[in-house]
Amino acid sequence: MNQSMMKNTLMEALGMEVVTADATKVQIRMPVDHRTHQPMGFLHGGASVALAESAASIGAFLNIDPDQQQVFGVEINANHIKSARDGYVTGTATPAHIGKNTMVWEIQIVNEAEELLCLSRCTVGVVPKK
């Protein structure tokens, strides 16, 4: 995945950086700062969900033929277990199911001490390009 593809996207706005990306594992790092805080100064749950879906979508994209297919998030859930006020969080997405029409990705978001902050599951649809 080319970092330049993130130009002018939500990922760029939230400061996300792809650490690793292949068909079986995607890791994205995101700062916990003014861009990702909720009003009380903690990591916004929506920022965690954006990180999770971004990692799942990149992983799904790496499992298709981009000349013939496209991927779109269909469903996502997230259990917010712990929060953070600063530093960085890392989301790691791994596939639970790779199918012809759907994929299911599990995403764990941890802080710098490797403590689990969020556990998410994202279903991605695979559709033909028109």
GIURBEL-V563407 format. One record per residue. D_FIRST is the distance of its C-alpha to the first C-alpha in whole Angstrom. Layout:
# GIURBEL-V563407
d_first:D_FIRST
d_first:D_FIRST
This chain:
# GIURBEL-V563407
d_first:0
d_first:4
d_first:6
d_first:9
d_first:8
d_first:9
d_first:12
d_first:15
d_first:14
d_first:16
d_first:13
d_first:14
d_first:18
d_first:18
d_first:16
d_first:13
d_first:11
d_first:8
d_first:10
d_first:9
d_first:7
d_first:8
d_first:11
d_first:13
d_first:12
d_first:10
d_first:11
d_first:11
d_first:14
d_first:16
d_first:20
d_first:23
d_first:25
d_first:26
d_first:23
d_first:23
d_first:27
d_first:29
d_first:32
d_first:34
d_first:31
d_first:29
d_first:26
d_first:26
d_first:25
d_first:23
d_first:21
d_first:20
d_first:20
d_first:17
d_first:15
d_first:16
d_first:15
d_first:12
d_first:11
d_first:13
d_first:11
d_first:7
d_first:9
d_first:11
d_first:9
d_first:8
d_first:12
d_first:13
d_first:14
d_first:12
d_first:15
d_first:17
d_first:16
d_first:15
d_first:14
d_first:16
d_first:18
d_first:21
d_first:23
d_first:22
d_first:24
d_first:24
d_first:27
d_first:27
d_first:29
d_first:29
d_first:28
d_first:28
d_first:29
d_first:27
d_first:24
d_first:21
d_first:20
d_first:17
d_first:16
d_first:15
d_first:14
d_first:16
d_first:17
d_first:21
d_first:21
d_first:19
d_first:21
d_first:21
d_first:21
d_first:20
d_first:18
d_first:19
d_first:17
d_first:19
d_first:18
d_first:20
d_first:20
d_first:22
d_first:23
d_first:24
d_first:27
d_first:25
d_first:27
d_first:25
d_first:25
d_first:24
d_first:23
d_first:22
d_first:21
d_first:19
d_first:20
d_first:17
d_first:19
d_first:18
d_first:20
d_first:20
d_first:19
d_first:22
